[in-house]
Amino acid sequence: MSISIGGYSFNNLFLEGKMDVFGYLETVRYRYHLNAVDLWNAQIAERTLPFLQLYGESALRKVKEALDERELHLVNIAVDTAHVWDPDPEVRGRLHENALAHLKAAVLLGASTVRIDTGCQGESAFSDEAFDFIVGTYREYCRFAEAHGMRVGPENHMGPSLVPAEMVRLAQAVDDPAFGVLLHLGRWNEQAEQGDALVAPWAFHTHFDRKTVGTSDAPARIRMLREAGYEGYWAIEHNAPAESAYTEIELLLAGVKQHLHEAQPTDEERADA
């Protein structure tokens, strides 16, 4: 099954000094027996805010070696502190530099997709100024991504990206095959019932959290995405407490596996196809 575990799921173990990026790769490969990971950039960066600064090239190459040794596919890098819009032009410039550094790192590490958020935290719609800038910047990132066999785009994570209509408007405006959305299933501030389906045509990766794993309609969501053409991975992103992280993630993995099994077409449906 095409399942992964988002690196943020182990954040509390990282904070307690009980796991580093290599422990994460080892855990995903040999504890949970998966063949794919999606990194959170804080796992490969200095945790100094406001901007997470990536490790140097030699350190990143060691991460790449570890991925290859374990035969792990890097399906996504979720990048924080590199979102596109900030009202301060100087901050926007630094965010842009950080985004480009992460895109280059994604090439080195062999990532298939990169999540870079829109920004506009606290807003429910893009202003005209922000929208035009965000569209232009994603088009720039898409040119780089396409040249290196990747896709890039936001997650429904902050501000207007939590509004399905705004995400659709953005995707249609960028209008680039290298653009996509990391779809965090069910996480919407508006149109919660329709949001996943509206954005499904642009989904390049997915995140399940505890809430969505626990819903009875999860198999229907999976089938809807597949019918929309989604062929990517199904990842867990769960902010697990350090003391119970391994067990909680194992339980969520079991839930996702069950949902994927239930989402398979029946014999009758296969015959009709």
N, C-alpha and C positions, 0 to 999 in steps of 0.2 A: 504494500500500500504506500501511496505517496504522502507520507506524514513527516512532519518536522516539529521541532520545539523552538520557539522564539527565545533568544538569549536572555531577554528581560525576565523570563520566568525564574531565573536563578539569581536575580539581582540581590536578594537578601543574603544569599550565601556569599556572593561577591563582597558585599558590604562587611560581612563578618570575617573576611579573609579566609574563607573555607573553600573557595573555588576561584580559579583563574580561567582564562580562555581555553587553556589546554585541558584542564579538568572538565570543562563544559563539553569539549569535543569527545573526550574519553567517555563521559557519562552518556551522551546521546548515542554513541556508537556501540558501546559494550554493556551498558546497563539497560538501555531501552531498545537496542538492536535496530536502530534506524540508519538510513543511508543518506540523510540530508540534515542540514542545520540552517538556521537563519540567525545571523549574528546581530546583536545590538552593538552599536559603535562604541558604547562605553566599555565594552569588553576588550577593545583594542585601542584604547585611547587613555590619556591622562584625564582623570576626573576632576579637572579644574574648570569651574564655570566662570564666565558665561559661555565659553566655547570649549567643547571637548577637542583636545588636540591629539591627533592620531599618533600612534607609535611611529618610529622611524622605519625606513624601508627594510633594514636588516631584521627588525623584530617582526614585521609583517610577513617577510619571507619565511620565517620560522612557523608562523601560523599557517601559511600556505603548505609548507612541508607536512605539518601535522594533519591538515585536511587530506592531503594526498595519501599519506601513510595509512589513514583510516578509511580511505576510499569514500569520503564524504563529499556530497554535492552541496555547494553553498548556494542555496536557492534565493536568499535575500540578505541584504544588509539594511537594517533599520537605522537611519541616521538622525540623531537629535543634534540640536544647536547648529543646524545648517539650513533652517527653513528659509523660504524664498523672501517673504515680505516682512519688513519692519519699517515703521514710519520714519525712522532716522536713517538718512542716506549713508552715514558712516557705518552704522551697524549693518545695514544691508550689504555693504561692500565686504565686511568681514564674514558675514554669513555666506556670501557668494564664494569667497576664497575657501572657506571650510568645505562647502559643497563640492567644489572642484577637486579638492584634496581627497575627499572621500570617493568620488567617482574614479579617480586614478587608483586609489587603493582597491576599489572593487574590481578593477581590471586585473591588478596584480593577484588578488585572491581568487579570481575566477567566478565572481558572483553572477547570477543570472538576472537579478533585479535589484534595484536600489530604491529604498523609500526615503524621499526628501519631502518634508511637509510644506504646506502652503504658507503657514504663518497666519496672521490676523487673529491671534488669540483673543477670545472674548467677543468677537463679532459674529453676527448671524448671516451676513452677506458681504461679498467683496465690494469695496468701493470701486469706482471706475478706474482711479489711479492704480490701486493695488491690483485689480484684475488684469489690466493691460501689462503691468510689469511682471506679474506672475506668469501669464501666458507666454510672454517673450522669453522669460528665463527658462521655463520648462522646454520651450522649443530649442534653446541653446543646449540644455542638458540632453535632450533627445538626440541631437546631432552627434554628440559625443557617445551616447549610449549605443546608437545604431552602428557607429563605426567600430564598436567593440563587442557587438553581439549581446547587448544587454537591453533591459527596459528600465525606465525610471518614472517616478511619479509619487504622489502623496498617499497617505493613509487617511481614512476618515477619523481624524485624530484631534483636530483643534479648529476652533472658529468656524468659518463657513464650510470647511470640509466635512463637518458633521451634519450638513444639510444636503440631502441627495440631489435636489435640483441645482444647487450650486456646483456640486461635483460634476454633474452631467454637463452643465454649461461650460465648465472649465475644460473638460475632456473634449467636447465638441470644438471649442475654440483653439485648443492646442493642435488637434487634428493631426496627430503624428503616430505612426505605428509603433514607435519606440516608447510612447507614453502609455502609462497604465496606472492602476490603482491597487494598493494593498488594501483589500477589503476586510476590515475587522467586522465580522458578521454581527449584525444586529445593533451596532453602536451608532445610533442616530439621534439627533435632537429633534428632528421633524420627520414626518412620513416614515416612522419606524417600521411599519408593516411592509411598505413598498421599497424601502431604501436599497436593500441588497439587490433586488431585481432590477431596479433602475440603473445601478452602477455596474451590474454584472458584465456587460459587454466589454468593459475596460479592465476587469480584474486580472492581475498578473500573479497575485499571491493572496492567501487568506489567513486570518487569525481566528481561532476559536478561543473564547475565554470560558471561565467556569459557568457563567450564565448561559451562554449559547450551547455549550455541551449538554447542559441540563434541560434543554427545551425539547419538547416532543416533536417539534416541527424541523429539527435539525436535518433528518434525512431529506425532507422536502426541499430545504435550502440547498443541499448538495446537488440534488437532481436538477433544480432550477439552474444552478451555475453550470452544470455540465451541459444542459440543453442550450445555454447561452454561449457555449463553446469553450468553457474553462477546462484546461487540461493540466493545471498546476498542482502545487502541493497544498495540503491541509495542515496548518501549523497550530500548535497550542501556544497561547501567550497568557500566562497566569502568574500574577505577582504572589508567588507562594512564600509563606513564612519559612525562615531558614530551618526551623526545627522539624518541619513536616514536608519540606519541598519535594523530596524524592517520592514519597508516598502519594502526595496530592497529584503530582504530575503523572504518575503511573495510573492513577484512577481516571484522570482526564484522557490519557491516551487510550485506555480501554473503552471509554465512552465514544471517542471519535472513531475508533475502529468499528464499534458496533453500528454507529450511524452510517459509516461508509458501506458496511455490509448490507444494512437495511435499504440503502439507496440504490443498490444494484437492481437492474431491471428484472422483472419476473420472467419466467419461461414464456408466458403468454405475450408479454410485451416484446420479447425477443422475436417471437414468431410473427407478430404483427409488423415488426420493423423489416 
